[in-house]
């Protein structure tokens, strides 16, 4: 690259996102508990739809995603016209930043929030602002105090990743109503389906003009490998995002697998029930071994250790045992390890290994 060919200011300041590890050197059958994947995978109906889509790989997909938006609308009781689909909810988050934030603007998020909020804010040229949490839980008063004339977007993951904590809808509405008039509150509901009876903020996004909700097929639907997400909110915001969305951002295979997946709510219910059962078991098993965690409402447990040295040592021990979890120092939690709730065998294996590690310490 010559001295004259340069990226926009701020691009090279972006720290690369690093996903959960999937392999351990020298271990061929490692158990991956690092990326919050559904251990049961997608529904059979979604897999069948994906296979059928192989018959028309030569055809361009629709540009309006009408069938998928209709299916999402029917299942969740939402207006399909107010739904936008993307390559994971990540793309929708990126569109929000590019559509509403730029030089001189601020994008707020909680200090232990999803790393992509900061990255997309920087990519759009805006200033990312991390706001303190209280005991690893969203602090509404702190967010309201941080919001000002430059605030354009406020991202709130509920349940939050990687803490697993969440706040109630009444508190979320208090935040929405207290924000400056130019600011949009974005409710990231990637883990919403793991909370029985929780709508991810859909009702608020229907009723309030400054609330937008994002969701994903990557978690409980087990379609992380296909990258499909969606957003819902005021029509005016949808109109903005559709103007900058790529017309063919989702393939036929993505669209048809996601449509089949969202219509198979029996599979979702089974996955939620099993996750709830094993999440409680895992948290209790770890607590008995001297490893506490906050009450999680997602599909992972944030295990807390005495300090970062103990967390790193435990991670190394688990890798040697063929178990991959997630270090979260990049989220400001160096003394923690995030452990995905896998199937029963995986949960029992990781709990046993952590017990062995603690016994050796």
C-alpha positions as CSV (number, residue, x, y, z in Angstrom):
1,X,0.0,0.0,0.0
2,X,1.4,3.4,-1.0
3,X,1.3,6.4,1.4
4,X,-1.5,7.9,-0.6
5,X,-3.9,4.9,-0.4
6,X,-5.4,5.1,3.1
7,X,-8.7,4.0,4.7
8,X,-11.0,6.4,6.3
9,X,-9.9,7.8,9.6
10,X,-10.6,5.5,12.5
11,X,-10.8,2.2,10.5
12,X,-7.3,1.0,11.6
13,X,-8.3,1.7,15.2
14,X,-10.9,-1.1,15.1
15,X,-9.8,-4.2,17.0
16,X,-10.6,-7.3,15.0
17,X,-13.5,-9.4,16.3
18,X,-12.3,-12.9,17.4
19,X,-15.0,-15.6,17.6
20,X,-15.1,-18.5,19.9
21,X,-12.4,-21.1,19.3
22,X,-13.5,-24.3,17.6
23,X,-10.3,-26.5,17.8
24,X,-7.6,-27.5,20.2
25,X,-4.2,-28.4,18.8
26,X,-3.7,-32.1,19.1
27,X,-7.3,-32.9,20.1
28,X,-9.5,-34.4,17.4
29,X,-12.8,-34.6,19.2
30,X,-12.9,-31.5,21.4
31,X,-16.2,-30.4,22.8
32,X,-17.0,-26.8,21.7
33,X,-18.7,-24.8,24.3
34,X,-17.4,-21.4,23.2
35,X,-19.9,-19.9,20.7
36,X,-23.3,-20.4,22.4
37,X,-24.5,-22.8,19.7
38,X,-27.6,-24.9,20.1
39,X,-26.2,-28.5,20.8
40,X,-29.4,-30.0,19.2
41,X,-28.9,-28.1,15.9
42,X,-31.7,-26.9,13.6
43,X,-35.1,-28.5,13.3
44,X,-35.5,-31.3,10.8
45,X,-37.9,-29.1,8.9
46,X,-35.2,-26.4,8.5
47,X,-32.7,-29.0,7.2
48,X,-35.2,-30.4,4.7
49,X,-35.9,-26.9,3.4
50,X,-32.2,-26.3,3.0
51,X,-31.7,-29.4,1.0
52,X,-34.6,-28.6,-1.3
53,X,-33.0,-25.2,-1.9
54,X,-30.0,-26.9,-3.5
55,X,-32.2,-27.6,-6.5
56,X,-32.3,-23.9,-7.4
57,X,-28.8,-22.6,-6.6
58,X,-28.8,-21.0,-10.1
59,X,-31.7,-18.8,-9.2
60,X,-31.4,-15.4,-7.6
61,X,-33.2,-15.0,-4.3
62,X,-36.0,-12.5,-3.8
63,X,-34.9,-9.0,-2.9
64,X,-37.9,-8.3,-0.5
65,X,-37.7,-11.5,1.6
66,X,-41.5,-11.4,1.6
67,X,-42.1,-15.1,2.5
68,X,-39.7,-15.1,5.4
69,X,-41.0,-11.7,6.7
70,X,-44.6,-13.1,6.4
71,X,-43.6,-16.2,8.4
72,X,-41.9,-14.2,11.1
73,X,-44.9,-11.8,11.3
74,X,-47.4,-14.7,11.7
75,X,-45.4,-16.5,14.4
76,X,-44.6,-13.4,16.4
77,X,-47.8,-11.4,15.7
78,X,-45.9,-8.6,13.9
79,X,-46.5,-6.5,10.8
80,X,-44.3,-8.0,8.0
81,X,-43.9,-4.6,6.5
82,X,-42.0,-3.5,9.6
83,X,-39.5,-6.4,9.4
84,X,-36.1,-6.4,7.7
85,X,-33.9,-9.5,7.2
86,X,-30.1,-9.6,7.2
87,X,-27.1,-11.9,7.2
88,X,-27.3,-12.4,10.9
89,X,-28.6,-9.7,13.3
90,X,-25.0,-8.4,12.9
91,X,-25.8,-7.0,9.5
92,X,-28.9,-5.3,10.8
93,X,-26.8,-3.7,13.6
94,X,-24.3,-2.6,11.0
95,X,-27.1,-1.0,8.8
96,X,-28.4,0.9,11.9
97,X,-24.9,2.3,12.5
98,X,-24.4,3.3,8.9
99,X,-27.9,4.7,8.5
100,X,-27.9,6.8,11.7
101,X,-24.4,7.4,13.0
102,X,-21.4,9.1,11.7
103,X,-18.7,11.7,12.4
104,X,-19.5,13.6,15.6
105,X,-22.2,11.2,16.7
106,X,-22.1,8.8,19.7
107,X,-23.2,5.2,19.9
108,X,-23.9,3.9,23.5
109,X,-23.8,0.4,24.8
110,X,-23.1,-1.3,28.2
111,X,-19.5,-2.0,29.2
112,X,-19.9,-5.8,28.9
113,X,-22.1,-5.6,25.8
114,X,-21.6,-7.4,22.4
115,X,-18.3,-6.4,20.9
116,X,-19.8,-5.7,17.4
117,X,-21.6,-2.6,18.7
118,X,-18.2,-0.8,19.1
119,X,-16.9,-2.2,15.8
120,X,-19.9,-1.1,13.8
121,X,-19.9,2.3,15.4
122,X,-16.2,2.8,14.6
123,X,-16.8,1.6,11.0
124,X,-19.5,4.3,10.6
125,X,-17.1,7.0,11.9
126,X,-19.1,7.5,15.1
127,X,-17.7,7.5,18.6
128,X,-18.4,4.4,20.7
129,X,-19.3,5.0,24.4
130,X,-19.2,2.1,26.9
131,X,-21.4,2.8,29.9
132,X,-20.8,1.2,33.3
133,X,-23.0,-1.7,34.4
134,X,-23.9,-2.5,38.0
135,X,-22.8,-6.0,39.1
136,X,-22.7,-7.1,35.4
137,X,-26.2,-5.9,34.8
138,X,-27.5,-3.0,32.7
139,X,-27.8,0.2,34.7
140,X,-30.6,2.3,33.2
141,X,-29.7,5.4,35.2
142,X,-26.1,5.2,33.9
143,X,-27.3,5.0,30.3
144,X,-29.6,7.9,30.7
145,X,-26.8,10.0,32.3
146,X,-24.4,9.2,29.4
147,X,-26.9,10.0,26.7
148,X,-26.7,13.5,25.3
149,X,-27.1,15.7,22.2
150,X,-24.6,13.6,20.2
151,X,-26.2,10.2,21.0
152,X,-27.8,8.6,18.0
153,X,-28.0,4.9,18.9
154,X,-28.2,3.0,22.2
155,X,-27.6,-0.7,22.0
156,X,-28.9,-3.0,24.7
157,X,-28.6,-6.7,24.6
158,X,-31.3,-8.3,26.8
159,X,-30.4,-11.0,27.8
160,X,-26.9,-9.7,27.6
161,X,-23.9,-11.5,26.1
162,X,-21.6,-12.5,27.8
163,X,-23.1,-11.9,31.3
164,X,-26.4,-13.7,30.7
165,X,-28.2,-11.1,32.9
166,X,-31.3,-9.2,31.8
167,X,-33.6,-6.4,33.0
168,X,-37.4,-6.0,32.9
169,X,-39.5,-4.4,30.2
170,X,-40.6,-1.6,32.5
171,X,-37.0,-0.5,33.0
172,X,-36.4,-0.7,29.2
173,X,-39.4,1.5,28.6
174,X,-38.1,4.0,31.2
175,X,-34.9,4.1,29.2
176,X,-36.6,4.6,25.9
177,X,-38.8,7.4,27.2
178,X,-35.8,9.1,28.9
179,X,-33.5,9.2,25.9
180,X,-32.9,12.4,23.8
181,X,-35.4,12.8,20.9
182,X,-32.8,12.0,18.2
183,X,-31.7,8.7,19.8
184,X,-32.8,5.2,18.8
185,X,-32.9,2.4,21.4
186,X,-31.9,-0.9,19.8
187,X,-32.9,-4.0,21.7
188,X,-30.7,-6.9,20.7
189,X,-32.8,-10.0,21.3
190,X,-30.3,-12.7,20.2
191,X,-31.1,-14.8,23.3
192,X,-34.7,-13.7,23.7
193,X,-36.1,-17.1,22.9
194,X,-34.4,-18.7,25.9
195,X,-36.7,-16.6,28.2
196,X,-40.1,-18.2,28.3
197,X,-42.8,-15.6,27.6
198,X,-40.4,-12.8,26.7
199,X,-41.0,-11.0,23.4
200,X,-37.6,-9.4,23.1
201,X,-39.1,-6.0,23.2
202,X,-41.4,-6.4,20.2
203,X,-44.3,-4.8,21.9
204,X,-42.2,-1.7,22.7
205,X,-40.9,-1.6,19.2
206,X,-44.5,-1.7,17.9
207,X,-45.7,1.1,20.3
208,X,-42.7,3.5,20.6
209,X,-41.2,5.5,17.7
210,X,-37.6,5.3,19.0
211,X,-37.4,1.5,19.8
212,X,-36.0,-1.1,17.4
213,X,-35.5,-4.8,18.0
214,X,-33.1,-7.2,16.4
215,X,-33.3,-11.1,16.5
216,X,-31.3,-14.0,15.1
217,X,-31.7,-17.5,13.8
218,X,-28.1,-18.3,15.0
219,X,-28.9,-19.3,18.6
220,X,-32.0,-21.3,19.6
221,X,-32.8,-22.0,15.9
222,X,-29.4,-23.6,15.4
223,X,-28.7,-21.9,12.1
224,X,-25.5,-20.1,13.0
225,X,-23.7,-21.5,10.0
226,X,-26.2,-19.9,7.6
227,X,-26.1,-16.4,9.1
228,X,-29.7,-15.2,9.2
229,X,-31.2,-12.4,11.4
230,X,-34.0,-9.9,11.3
231,X,-35.0,-6.6,12.8
232,X,-38.4,-5.0,13.6
233,X,-39.4,-1.5,14.4
234,X,-41.0,1.8,13.2
235,X,-41.7,1.9,9.5
236,X,-39.6,5.0,9.1
237,X,-36.5,3.2,10.3
238,X,-37.2,0.1,8.2
239,X,-37.4,2.4,5.1
240,X,-34.0,3.9,5.9
241,X,-32.3,0.5,6.4
242,X,-33.8,-1.0,3.2
243,X,-32.2,1.9,1.2
244,X,-28.7,0.8,2.2
245,X,-29.3,-3.0,2.5
246,X,-27.8,-5.1,-0.3
247,X,-30.7,-6.3,-2.5
248,X,-29.5,-10.0,-2.5
249,X,-28.1,-10.1,1.0
250,X,-29.8,-13.5,1.7
251,X,-29.7,-16.6,-0.5
252,X,-32.6,-18.9,-1.3
253,X,-31.1,-21.5,1.1
254,X,-31.0,-19.0,3.9
255,X,-34.5,-17.7,3.3
256,X,-36.2,-21.1,3.0
257,X,-34.3,-22.7,5.9
258,X,-35.2,-19.8,8.2
259,X,-38.8,-19.8,7.1
260,X,-39.1,-23.5,8.0
261,X,-37.3,-22.9,11.2
262,X,-39.5,-20.1,12.5
263,X,-42.6,-22.1,11.8
264,X,-41.3,-25.1,13.8
265,X,-42.0,-23.6,17.2
266,X,-42.2,-27.1,18.8
267,X,-38.5,-27.5,18.2
268,X,-37.9,-24.1,19.8
269,X,-39.9,-25.1,22.8
270,X,-38.0,-28.4,23.2
271,X,-34.6,-26.6,23.0
272,X,-35.7,-24.0,25.4
273,X,-36.9,-26.5,28.0
274,X,-33.7,-28.6,27.8
275,X,-31.5,-25.5,28.0
276,X,-33.4,-24.3,31.1
277,X,-32.9,-27.6,32.8
278,X,-29.2,-28.0,32.0
279,X,-28.4,-24.3,32.6
280,X,-29.7,-24.6,36.2
281,X,-27.8,-27.9,36.7
282,X,-24.5,-26.5,35.4
283,X,-24.7,-23.3,37.4
284,X,-25.4,-25.2,40.6
285,X,-22.7,-27.8,39.9
286,X,-20.1,-25.0,39.4
287,X,-21.2,-23.2,42.5
288,X,-20.7,-26.4,44.5
289,X,-17.1,-26.4,43.2
290,X,-16.5,-22.8,44.3
291,X,-17.2,-21.2,40.9
292,X,-20.1,-18.7,41.2
293,X,-22.1,-17.2,38.3
294,X,-24.9,-14.7,38.0
295,X,-28.4,-16.0,37.2
296,X,-28.3,-16.5,33.5
297,X,-31.3,-16.2,31.2
298,X,-29.5,-17.2,28.0
299,X,-27.8,-20.4,26.8
300,X,-24.5,-20.0,28.7
301,X,-23.1,-19.5,32.1
302,X,-20.5,-16.8,33.0
303,X,-18.3,-18.6,35.4
304,X,-16.3,-16.3,37.8
305,X,-12.9,-17.1,39.2
306,X,-10.7,-15.4,41.8
307,X,-8.7,-13.5,39.2
308,X,-7.6,-13.6,35.6
309,X,-4.7,-15.9,36.3
310,X,-7.0,-18.6,37.7
311,X,-9.5,-18.1,34.8
312,X,-6.7,-18.5,32.3
313,X,-5.3,-21.5,34.1
314,X,-8.7,-23.2,34.1
315,X,-9.1,-22.5,30.5
316,X,-5.8,-24.1,29.7
317,X,-6.7,-27.1,31.8
318,X,-10.1,-27.5,30.0
319,X,-8.4,-27.3,26.6
320,X,-6.0,-30.1,27.7
321,X,-9.1,-32.1,28.6
322,X,-10.6,-31.4,25.1
323,X,-13.1,-28.8,26.3
324,X,-13.3,-25.4,24.6
325,X,-14.9,-22.5,26.5
326,X,-14.7,-18.7,25.9
327,X,-12.3,-16.3,27.5
328,X,-14.0,-12.9,27.8
329,X,-11.2,-10.5,28.8
330,X,-12.1,-8.6,25.6
331,X,-15.5,-7.9,27.2
332,X,-13.8,-6.4,30.3
333,X,-14.2,-9.7,32.3
334,X,-10.7,-11.2,32.5
335,X,-11.6,-13.3,35.6
336,X,-14.4,-15.1,33.8
337,X,-15.0,-17.9,31.4
338,X,-18.2,-18.1,29.4
339,X,-19.5,-21.7,29.1
340,X,-22.2,-22.6,26.6
341,X,-24.9,-24.8,27.9
342,X,-24.4,-27.9,25.8
343,X,-26.2,-31.3,25.9
344,X,-26.2,-33.1,29.2
345,X,-23.1,-35.1,28.5
346,X,-21.1,-32.0,27.7
347,X,-22.4,-30.1,30.8
348,X,-21.5,-33.0,33.1
349,X,-18.1,-33.3,31.5
350,X,-17.1,-29.6,31.8
351,X,-18.4,-29.4,35.4
352,X,-16.4,-32.5,36.3
353,X,-13.3,-31.0,34.7
354,X,-13.6,-27.7,36.5
355,X,-14.1,-29.6,39.8
356,X,-10.8,-31.5,39.1
357,X,-9.1,-28.2,38.3
358,X,-10.3,-26.6,41.5
359,X,-9.2,-29.6,43.5
360,X,-5.7,-29.3,42.2
361,X,-5.4,-25.6,42.9
